[in-house]
Amino acid sequence: MRKLQDVGRDCSSWSLPIGEASFPAPFSTEPEFNAPVHGTWNIVHMGMQVPEAHQIYVCAINCMRGVVLTAAEMNASDRFSCVLLEEKDLLHGTVEEITIQGVIDVIRRLPKHPPMVLLYTVCLHHFLGSDLDYIYRSLAQAFPDIFFARCYMDPIMRKSGLTPEQKTRKGMFDALQPLPAKAGTVTLLGSDLPLDSNCDLITMLEKNGGCLRQIQDCKTYEDYLTLAEGEVFVSTYPTGKYGAEETAKRLGRPHLYLPACFGYDEISGHLNALSDAMGIPPFDTTEQITACEAALSRARDAIGDTPVSIDYTFHPRPLGLARLLLEHGFNVETVYLDAISFEERSDFLWLQEHTPELRLTATARVELRVQPRNRPGLALGQKAAWFTGTTHFVNLVQGGGLYGFDGICQLAHLMEQAMLEEKDTEDLVIRKGLGCESCI
């Protein structure tokens, strides 16, 4: 096996064949371009999943625009508040007190006390060395009936340490307190979109008298707290793993990371790991693999040699998806990504060996701002659709709740549909948080 660090040392290009790419960073870090594609979820969308919870952001006014608009665009302004920090607060060393008194004032103005407040501190709190323990302790004393979740809007940490998304998810789960385990119940944490009800994981549990609980099932805050009844905790989305793992450890429950993927052996391994943990019969994959092969064959016949592009917002395993499609005869030309997950190292190496001409193209390099967007084809993901300019694309983000063998079958069907139906790409991709209510 080739040494990963020896592959493609020149990262200056914004697009290159995978055979020349470095792992895990095929492109150098430069001033960034942000394409007008907003279907993925941000920390506001994530926090709104907790029923009856209220979000409070403490920050300077210039940084509030995005989060304020997100709450407004999803018709949730009544569950969102701000406390503004001004320059004098920094100079006078009063940030802790402004934070505490500002949050107290917000809560007193609400029609009723929410059961949970997701309190987002920001970069300024880090820069000034604010005593966050003191802030949260003071608020808990002022409102003992409210759980204050520690959340962060600190994009300075986006590329080092835990991301705001990871910390927000953990903060949401910290409210879960020990409850007796409910036999046969699996709790899934950390996914923004619910798993499809027909996916293999849910089917396997239900066939054996069990069930899967997700945050999307919860209508009230009391419902949310019952997620702690899970006999086994599971996460399937990469940025949800940390919070789910820490929560399971705190509650004394086993945790399994079973990421959505496209390799038949890996899918089977995940399902069997859960069956072992739950003490139920192992999953028989024979029929499911046969169904996948048939669905992919039909899609390949319908799509033919149409160029296919994939982007990282479509699924956290874009290279695994490219490999699956290439192995089944699809004409995958480009994968849009800015970095490669360590979970995809084996797929990266396979693609380098078997399809070295497959192109990797950045999404954040400034050169992309002026590149032509006139390459018709089939796109999997909003960024791939926007960069190519195609009107034929599968409009999903973050995996779309598709999982396992059934997810592959559904994806093949969605690809066929996308070839037959045109979409208004420019209109769809600007809408924030695909799957959330939007007033745009």
C-alpha positions in Angstrom: 0.0 0.0 0.0 1.3 3.4 -0.9 2.2 5.9 1.8 -0.6 8.4 2.1 1.8 11.3 2.8 3.7 10.6 -0.4 0.6 11.0 -2.6 0.2 14.3 -4.5 2.2 16.8 -2.5 1.1 19.8 -4.7 -2.2 21.0 -3.2 -2.2 24.4 -5.0 -4.9 23.4 -7.5 -8.6 23.8 -6.9 -9.4 20.6 -9.0 -7.2 17.6 -9.7 -7.4 13.9 -10.4 -7.7 11.7 -7.3 -4.6 9.9 -8.5 -2.6 13.0 -7.7 -4.5 14.0 -4.5 -3.1 14.1 -1.0 -4.9 12.5 2.0 -6.6 13.9 4.0 -6.2 17.4 2.6 -6.1 17.5 -1.2 -6.3 21.3 -1.4 -4.3 24.0 0.4 -6.0 26.4 2.8 -6.7 29.7 1.0 -9.1 32.6 1.4 -12.5 31.0 1.1 -15.5 31.3 -1.2 -18.9 30.4 0.2 -21.2 29.2 -2.5 -24.9 30.4 -2.1 -26.0 26.8 -1.1 -27.6 26.6 2.3 -29.4 23.3 2.6 -27.2 21.8 5.4 -28.3 22.4 9.0 -26.6 24.9 11.3 -26.5 25.2 15.1 -29.9 27.0 15.2 -31.6 24.3 13.3 -30.1 21.6 15.5 -31.1 23.3 18.8 -34.7 23.8 17.6 -35.1 20.0 17.6 -35.5 20.0 21.4 -39.3 20.5 22.0 -40.2 23.6 24.0 -36.6 24.8 24.3 -35.5 28.4 23.9 -32.2 29.5 22.3 -30.3 32.6 23.6 -27.1 33.8 21.8 -24.8 36.2 23.5 -22.6 38.0 21.0 -21.7 41.3 19.2 -24.4 42.5 16.8 -22.4 41.9 13.6 -22.3 38.2 14.2 -26.0 37.9 15.0 -27.3 38.3 11.4 -27.0 34.7 10.3 -28.5 33.1 13.4 -31.3 35.6 13.6 -32.2 35.1 10.0 -32.1 31.3 10.4 -34.7 31.5 13.3 -36.9 33.8 11.3 -36.7 31.8 8.1 -37.8 28.7 9.9 -40.7 30.5 11.6 -39.2 30.0 15.1 -38.4 33.6 16.2 -40.6 33.1 19.3 -38.0 30.5 20.5 -35.0 32.7 19.9 -33.4 35.6 21.7 -30.2 37.6 21.7 -28.0 39.4 24.3 -25.7 41.9 22.6 -22.2 42.6 23.7 -20.7 46.0 23.1 -17.2 47.3 23.0 -17.5 48.9 26.5 -18.4 45.5 28.0 -15.0 44.2 26.7 -13.1 47.2 27.9 -14.7 47.3 31.3 -14.4 43.5 31.9 -18.1 43.1 32.5 -18.8 40.4 29.9 -19.8 37.7 32.5 -22.2 40.1 34.3 -23.7 41.3 31.0 -24.2 37.7 29.9 -25.9 36.7 33.2 -28.1 39.8 33.5 -29.0 39.8 29.8 -30.1 36.2 29.9 -32.1 36.8 33.2 -33.8 39.7 31.5 -34.7 37.7 28.4 -36.2 34.9 30.5 -38.2 37.2 32.6 -39.8 38.7 29.4 -40.8 35.3 28.0 -44.5 34.3 28.4 -43.4 31.3 30.5 -40.2 29.7 31.5 -39.0 27.2 29.0 -37.8 23.8 30.4 -34.5 24.2 28.6 -32.4 27.2 27.5 -29.7 26.5 25.0 -27.2 29.3 25.9 -24.7 30.0 23.2 -21.5 31.7 24.3 -19.2 32.9 21.5 -15.6 33.6 20.4 -15.4 36.7 22.6 -15.9 34.6 25.7 -12.9 32.5 24.7 -10.8 35.5 23.8 -11.5 37.2 27.2 -11.1 34.0 29.2 -14.7 34.4 30.6 -15.6 32.2 33.5 -18.3 30.1 31.9 -18.7 27.9 34.9 -19.6 31.0 36.9 -22.1 32.1 34.2 -23.9 28.8 34.0 -23.8 28.3 37.8 -25.4 31.8 38.4 -28.1 31.2 35.9 -29.0 27.8 37.3 -29.3 29.4 40.8 -31.5 32.1 39.4 -33.8 29.7 37.5 -33.7 26.2 39.1 -36.6 25.1 37.0 -34.7 25.6 33.8 -31.9 23.4 32.4 -29.2 25.5 30.8 -27.5 23.6 28.0 -23.9 24.7 27.3 -23.7 25.5 23.6 -21.2 27.5 21.6 -21.1 29.8 18.5 -17.4 29.8 18.2 -16.3 29.4 14.5 -12.7 30.1 15.5 -12.8 26.4 16.6 -14.2 25.2 13.3 -10.9 23.6 12.2 -9.4 22.6 15.5 -10.8 20.8 18.4 -14.5 20.1 18.7 -16.7 22.0 16.3 -19.7 24.2 17.3 -21.9 21.4 15.8 -20.4 18.7 18.0 -20.6 20.8 21.1 -24.2 21.9 20.4 -25.3 18.3 20.0 -23.6 17.3 23.3 -25.2 20.3 25.1 -28.6 19.2 23.9 -28.1 15.7 25.2 -26.8 16.9 28.6 -30.4 17.3 29.7 -31.0 13.6 29.5 -30.9 12.1 33.0 -30.7 8.5 34.1 -33.8 6.4 33.6 -34.4 2.7 33.8 -33.5 1.0 30.5 -36.6 0.0 28.4 -35.9 -3.5 27.0 -35.7 -3.6 23.2 -35.4 0.2 22.9 -32.5 1.8 20.9 -32.0 5.5 21.2 -30.4 7.3 18.1 -28.7 10.6 18.9 -27.0 13.2 16.8 -28.7 13.0 13.4 -30.6 16.1 12.1 -32.8 14.0 9.8 -34.7 10.9 11.0 -33.8 7.6 9.6 -36.3 6.4 7.0 -38.9 4.1 8.6 -38.1 1.3 6.1 -34.4 1.3 6.7 -32.7 -2.0 7.7 -31.8 -0.9 11.2 -35.4 -0.1 12.1 -36.8 -3.1 10.3 -34.4 -5.4 12.1 -35.4 -4.1 15.5 -39.2 -4.1 14.9 -39.0 -7.7 13.5 -37.6 -8.7 16.9 -40.0 -6.7 19.0 -37.8 -3.7 19.5 -37.9 -0.1 18.4 -35.7 2.9 17.6 -36.3 6.2 19.3 -35.1 9.5 17.7 -35.4 13.1 18.7 -37.8 13.6 15.8 -40.3 11.3 17.5 -40.5 13.8 20.5 -43.4 16.2 20.6 -42.9 17.6 24.1 -39.9 18.1 26.4 -41.0 15.2 28.6 -40.9 13.0 25.5 -37.4 14.2 24.9 -36.3 13.2 28.4 -37.5 9.7 27.8 -34.8 9.2 25.2 -32.7 8.3 28.2 -34.6 5.0 28.4 -32.6 3.5 25.5 -31.1 0.1 26.3 -28.4 0.9 23.7 -27.4 4.3 22.3 -26.5 4.6 18.6 -25.1 7.4 16.4 -24.9 7.3 12.7 -23.8 10.9 11.8 -20.1 11.8 12.2 -20.7 15.1 14.1 -23.2 13.4 16.4 -20.8 10.7 17.6 -19.0 12.7 20.3 -22.2 13.9 22.0 -23.9 10.5 21.8 -20.8 8.7 23.1 -20.4 11.1 26.0 -24.1 10.8 26.9 -24.1 7.1 26.8 -21.0 7.0 29.1 -22.6 9.4 31.5 -25.8 7.3 31.6 -24.0 4.0 31.9 -25.3 2.7 28.6 -23.4 1.1 25.7 -22.8 3.2 22.6 -22.4 2.0 19.0 -21.2 4.3 16.2 -22.9 2.8 13.0 -22.2 5.4 10.3 -24.3 5.5 7.1 -22.1 4.0 4.4 -22.2 2.2 1.0 -20.0 -0.9 1.3 -22.1 -4.0 1.6 -19.7 -5.6 4.1 -19.5 -2.5 6.3 -23.3 -2.2 6.3 -23.7 -5.8 7.3 -21.1 -5.4 10.1 -23.0 -2.4 11.6 -26.3 -4.3 11.6 -24.7 -7.4 13.1 -23.0 -5.2 15.8 -26.4 -3.9 16.8 -28.0 -7.3 16.8 -25.2 -8.6 19.1 -25.7 -5.7 21.5 -29.4 -6.3 21.6 -29.2 -10.1 21.8 -31.4 -10.6 18.7 -30.7 -12.9 15.6 -28.1 -11.6 13.1 -29.2 -9.8 10.1 -29.5 -11.9 6.9 -28.4 -9.6 4.0 -29.0 -11.9 1.1 -32.3 -10.4 -0.1 -31.2 -6.9 0.6 -28.0 -7.2 -1.5 -30.0 -8.7 -4.3 -32.4 -5.8 -4.1 -29.5 -3.3 -4.2 -28.0 -4.9 -7.2 -31.3 -4.8 -9.1 -32.0 -1.2 -8.1 -28.6 0.0 -9.2 -28.8 -1.9 -12.5 -32.2 -0.3 -13.3 -30.8 3.2 -12.4 -27.7 2.5 -14.6 -29.8 1.6 -17.5 -31.9 4.7 -17.1 -29.0 7.1 -16.6 -26.6 5.6 -19.1 -23.3 7.5 -19.5 -24.7 10.8 -18.2 -21.9 12.5 -16.2 -22.5 12.2 -12.4 -21.1 14.6 -9.8 -21.3 14.2 -6.0 -20.7 16.7 -3.2 -19.9 16.3 0.5 -23.1 18.0 1.7 -25.1 15.2 0.1 -23.6 12.5 2.3 -20.7 12.3 4.8 -19.2 9.5 2.7 -19.0 11.0 -0.8 -16.1 8.9 -1.9 -17.8 5.7 -0.7 -20.8 6.7 -2.8 -18.6 7.4 -5.8 -16.9 4.0 -5.4 -20.3 2.2 -5.2 -21.5 3.9 -8.4 -18.3 3.4 -10.3 -18.3 -0.3 -9.4 -21.8 -0.5 -10.9 -20.9 1.2 -14.2 -22.0 4.8 -13.5 -20.0 7.6 -15.1 -19.0 9.5 -12.0 -16.7 12.4 -13.1 -16.3 14.7 -10.1 -16.6 14.7 -6.3 -16.8 18.1 -4.7 -15.1 18.2 -1.3 -12.5 20.3 0.6 -11.1 17.5 2.9 -11.4 13.8 3.2 -12.7 12.1 6.3 -10.4 9.4 7.9 -13.5 7.2 7.7 -13.0 7.2 3.9 -9.4 6.4 3.7 -9.9 2.9 2.3 -12.3 4.2 -0.4 -9.8 7.0 -1.2 -7.1 4.4 -1.8 -9.4 2.2 -3.8 -10.4 5.1 -6.1 -6.8 6.1 -6.5 -5.9 2.6 -7.7 -8.9 1.8 -9.8 -10.1 5.2 -11.1 -7.2 7.7 -10.8 -8.8 10.0 -13.3 -11.8 10.8 -11.0 -11.6 14.5 -10.3 -11.7 16.0 -6.8 -12.9 19.6 -6.9 -12.8 22.0 -4.0 -15.9 24.0 -2.9 -14.4 26.7 -0.8 -11.5 28.0 -3.1 -12.0 31.5 -4.4 -11.3 30.3 -8.0 -14.7 28.6 -7.9 -16.5 31.9 -7.8 -15.7 32.7 -11.4 -15.7 29.2 -13.0 -18.3 28.4 -15.6 -21.4 26.6 -14.4 -22.6 25.1 -17.6 -21.9 21.3 -17.3 -25.1 19.4 -17.7 -25.4 16.0 -16.0 -26.8 14.4 -12.9 -25.8 15.9 -9.5 -26.1 14.2 -6.1 -26.2 17.2 -3.7 -27.0 20.8 -3.8 -23.4 22.1 -4.2 -22.7 19.7 -7.0 -25.9 21.0 -8.7 -24.9 24.6 -8.2 -21.3 24.2 -9.3 -22.3 22.3 -12.5 -25.4 24.4 -13.2 -27.5 21.3 -13.8 -31.2 21.2 -13.2 -31.2 17.4 -12.7 -30.2 16.6 -9.2 -31.1 14.6 -6.1 -32.0 17.2 -3.5 -30.8 15.7 -0.2 -28.4 16.9 2.5 -26.5 15.0 5.2 -27.7 11.6 4.0 -31.3 12.5 4.0 -32.2 9.7 6.5 -31.3 7.0 4.0 -29.4 4.2 5.6 -28.1 0.7 4.8 -29.2 -1.5 2.0 -32.7 0.1 1.8 -31.0 3.5 1.6 -29.0 2.4 -1.5 -32.2 1.1 -3.2 -34.0 4.4 -2.5 -31.0 6.4 -3.7 -31.0 4.5 -7.0 -34.7 5.3 -7.4 -34.1 9.0 -6.6 -31.4 9.1 -9.2 -33.7 7.8 -11.8 -36.4 10.4 -10.9 -33.8 13.2 -11.0 -33.0 12.3 -14.6 -36.7 12.6 -15.6 -37.6 15.8 -13.6 -36.0 19.2 -13.8 -35.6 21.3 -10.6 -35.2 25.0 -10.1 -31.7 24.8 -8.7 -31.2 28.5 -8.1 -34.3 28.7 -6.0 -34.0 25.4 -4.0 -30.3 25.6 -2.9 -30.6 29.0 -1.2 -33.2 27.7 1.3 -31.6 27.1 4.8 -31.9 23.8 6.5 -33.5 21.3 4.1 -36.1 19.4 6.0 -37.0 22.4 8.3 -40.0 24.6 7.8 -39.0 27.6 5.6 -40.8 30.8 5.0 -38.6 31.7 2.0 
